[in-house]
Amino acid sequence: MFDHASKIIALCLLCLFLVAPVLGQDKIITVPKPVPGAPFEVDDSADLFGKAYRWFTEGEVEWAADSLRKLINQSDFTLNENNYYVVVANFHDKMSPIGLLHAGSAFTDTRLYGLTADTLYYV
């Protein structure tokens, strides 16, 4: 039915399609820097941390991220929306969501377009 040459060609094409996505990926590891002056102490009179916890438990991740963003901006540090900030909200031992604060990105985004080592921080 198939001659030997067509089997080899089909096998080569299959290997090419399986390997191409792996070869097309950049393999760079960038380690985030700490935000200068962290950790911060903030008077959370508006209970933004509690609101963030409630929004996370109710599945409203972006509202929770907005509360965390407001809480961080109450400190001496102001977020630069062009930078990427990895945020860990340690609510309790069984719930510590990790996400990203960046202009135009969702908290759960995993794609970091335009990321450089100079623009990645953790809070």
C-alpha positions in Angstrom: 0.0 0.0 0.0 2.7 2.5 1.0 6.2 2.2 -0.2 9.2 2.5 2.1 10.0 6.2 1.1 6.5 7.5 1.8 6.6 5.9 5.2 9.8 7.6 6.0 8.5 10.9 4.8 5.3 10.5 6.9 7.4 9.7 9.9 9.7 12.7 9.4 6.6 15.0 9.0 5.1 13.6 12.2 8.3 14.2 14.1 8.6 17.7 12.7 5.1 18.6 13.9 5.7 17.1 17.4 9.0 18.8 17.9 8.4 22.2 16.3 6.4 23.7 19.2 9.1 22.7 21.7 11.8 24.2 19.6 9.8 27.5 19.1 9.7 28.2 22.8 12.2 30.5 24.5 13.8 28.8 27.5 14.7 31.7 29.7 14.3 31.7 33.5 13.9 35.2 35.0 13.9 35.5 38.8 11.8 38.3 40.2 13.5 40.9 42.4 12.0 42.0 45.8 10.2 45.4 45.9 12.5 47.9 47.6 11.5 48.4 51.2 9.2 45.4 51.4 7.6 44.1 53.5 5.2 47.1 54.1 3.0 47.8 57.1 -0.3 49.4 56.1 -3.2 50.6 58.1 -6.0 48.6 56.4 -8.9 50.7 57.8 -11.0 49.9 54.7 -10.4 46.1 55.3 -9.1 45.6 51.7 -7.3 42.4 52.7 -10.5 41.0 54.1 -12.4 42.1 51.0 -9.7 40.4 48.8 -10.1 37.2 50.8 -13.9 37.3 50.3 -13.7 38.0 46.6 -11.2 35.1 46.1 -13.4 32.7 48.0 -16.4 33.8 45.9 -14.5 33.3 42.7 -14.2 37.0 41.8 -10.5 36.9 41.2 -10.2 40.3 39.4 -12.1 42.1 42.2 -9.8 40.5 44.7 -6.7 41.6 42.7 -8.1 45.1 42.6 -8.4 45.1 46.4 -4.8 43.9 46.7 -3.6 46.5 44.3 -5.3 49.2 46.3 -3.8 47.8 49.5 -0.3 47.9 48.1 -0.8 51.4 46.8 -1.7 52.5 50.4 1.9 51.7 51.4 4.9 53.9 50.8 5.4 52.0 47.5 3.3 52.8 44.4 2.9 50.1 41.7 4.3 51.0 38.3 1.7 49.4 36.0 4.3 48.8 33.3 6.2 46.4 35.6 5.1 42.9 36.5 4.5 42.1 40.2 4.1 38.5 41.4 1.8 38.8 44.4 1.2 36.1 47.1 -1.8 36.8 49.2 -1.2 34.6 52.3 -4.7 34.6 53.7 -4.2 31.4 55.8 -2.3 28.1 55.6 -4.8 26.5 53.1 -5.3 29.6 50.9 -2.5 31.6 49.5 -3.3 32.6 45.9 -0.4 33.6 43.7 -1.0 36.0 40.8 0.3 38.8 38.7 -0.4 42.6 38.9 0.3 44.3 35.6 -1.6 46.8 33.5 -3.9 45.1 31.1 -3.3 41.6 32.5 -5.6 39.4 34.5 -4.3 38.2 37.9 -4.1 34.7 36.7 -2.3 35.4 33.4 0.7 33.2 32.7 1.9 35.1 29.5 4.3 37.9 30.3 4.7 39.8 27.0 7.5 42.3 27.0 9.0 41.0 30.3 12.6 41.8 31.1 14.6 41.1 34.1 14.3 44.8 35.0 10.5 44.8 35.2 9.8 41.7 37.3 9.3 42.0 41.0 7.6 40.1 43.9 5.5 41.5 46.7 
